[in-house]
């Protein structure tokens, strides 16, 4: 799956890329540091999967998900977040997210999500 990562923390993007490199079938084709940049990158690269942070300065993850899902051929989208509260998960899923994973539990939560999405 051609994948884009969107997060406003460069160090986290690097760590996430490292985790994803262990998953066969995942090819990271781009990284963005905010929601607007992520949407532009997604429009240009047409990824199969986007992993997006929930809390960013310009747009939150739910807004990015809704914009991605409004397109003609929307990618799968997983929201990654530090927020464990149910309200954040609900906002992500209401905007069309295909999954939600806590940054602190990435290995435990992301691997099953990727297996489900990739098949």
N, C-alpha and C positions, 0 to 999 in steps of 0.2 A: 504494500500500500504506500503510495506516494504521500508523504506526511509533512505538514507544516507545524511548527511549534510557535506559540505566541505567549510571551511572558515579558513583563517589564524588568525582570532581574536577569542580567546576562549570566551570572554564576549559576542560577537555577536552570537556565536554558542549556548550559553546557552539561550540567548533571543529568537533566532529563534526556538529552541526546545520547549520553553514555548508557543510560538505562535502556533506551529504545534500540540501541545498536545490538543488544543481546537478543532481540526478537527477530527471528527470521521472517521475512515478508514485509518488514518495515524499512522504507527508504526515506530518509529525511532530505527533503528537497528545498526547504527554506525555513528561515527563522525570522520572526518579527518581534519588536520590542514594545508594541502597543496595539490596540485594537484596530485603529485605522490602517496602520501599516500591515497588519495581518489580513485585513479584508482586501487590500490592494494586491498583496502577494497571492492570496487565494484566487482572486480574479485572474491574475496573470498565469499562475501555475496549474490551476485546476486540480488540486490534490484530492486524494481519496479520503484522507483523514486529517483533521486539524485538532491539535491539543491546545487548549486555550486556558490561561489563568482566569480566575473569576475576578480578582481585584486588580485593576490597572487604572492609571490616572485619567486616561481619556475616555474609555468606555469600559463597562464591566463585561464579564464573560457572557452573561445572559444576552446583552445587547449584540455582542459579536456573533453568538450562536444564532440569534433570530435573523440577523443580516445574512449569515451564511446559508441558513435554511430557506431563505426567501428566493434564492437563486434557482435557475432552471435545472441544474444538476448538482444539488447540494452534496457536500462531502459528509462523511460521518464526523461527528464532533464529540470530543471528550473534554469536559471541564475539569481542570486540576486546580485545587484550592487548598488554602490553609484553613478554610472555614468548615467546621464539622457540624454546624447548626443545620437543622432540617430545612429552615427557610431558604438557605442558599441552594441546597439540592433541589428543592421544589422550584425555585426560580429558574435554575438551569434546565430542568426537565420541561417546564412549561414553555420555555423558549425553543425547545426542540432538541436539546442535547441527547446524544445516544448513550452517554455515560458520565459518571462523576467519580473522581478519585481524589483522595486527600494526598497532599504532597508528602505528609509525614508517613503515609502508608503506601507509597507508590508501588513498591514491589508486590505487596500483598493484594492491592486493589487493581492496579493497572494491568497486570498479566492476565487475569481472568477476563477483563474487559476486552483486551486485544484479541485473545483467543476466540471470544464470542463474535467480535466484529470481523476478524480475518477469516475465521472458519477453520 
